[in-house]
Amino acid sequence: MAEASKPLPQRVRLSLLKLRLSMIGVWALVTGLATLILTGVLLYLGMPIYGIYGILGFVIIFHFFQWLIGPYIINALYRVRELRRSEYPWLHEAVAKISARSGLASPPKLMLAEIDLPNAFAYGSPLTGNMVAVTRGLLRTLDREEIEAVVGHEIGHLRHRDVIVMMMISLIPAIIYYIGYSLYLSGWFGGYGYRDRDEGGAALALLIGMALIAVSYLFNLFIFYMSRLREYYADSHAATTVENGARNLQRGLVKIMVATGRLPRSLRKSHNQLKMFFISDPDVALRGYGDIDSLVEKIKQEKPSILLELFSTHPHPAKRLRFLDQFVSA
């Protein structure tokens, strides 16, 4: 089933195509570079095959286990419970309607996080099924139409399966880190093979291990970039599956940031352990009053800091709002 209820303009289709190609390009670049680096290093050092498979197996099993039990951890951290059908029936209807438009086989479970921070997130695993959670703070802050747009964004994450994609791509810097750390330890306590049994070889293993650890942190910049791309992609899903979704999502995002700015910093910090999953970064808050549409236009004029965005899991609000503009009249 198509995401949109009517044909999208050519400029919007080209924008979405560029977004998809960017995500594919990041995936290809990260996997290609990582394969090249690791192959060269391991072949040069003569690291035994059991050592390589041992590290790969540990990292993959750890992340897979984390993915399986992750929803239970999230539910505990954010005091999440399933919403009964008798609670917010209009929201259950909205989730079912948007899920059908999105082509999902069945709607995700609708969950409520009993926290004051206005936000929402999508998550799940084979053990729990797909879930979309809204916070108590979000229900108090946004109008119904804006909440529907936020839900459309979260269902977009499930439709695109980008939670799984993020888990898979995040394995790469983790693997590089653990191989680097293993080489770093071998440089101190003895080498894996004949190349690093002497003092010079051990020193080389130590240096390469430190370099790989540094490279793993650089690879995390690609992970942040992929995270920002997936937010744009989910925004486009809300814009094309929810009535007046682009405008209502713009208003909803700004309301979330303004309401977040009125909360104590300590409260915001206590809920940002898994901020990559949130629709809005809790660390990005606004001090704003007055007409919400005027605030939306004001934020659009801001000039983002390239350096700050490099380390951000979410697009800068100004860029995000401007991205949604192309769907307003679509």
Disulfide bonds with the S-S distance in Angstrom:
none
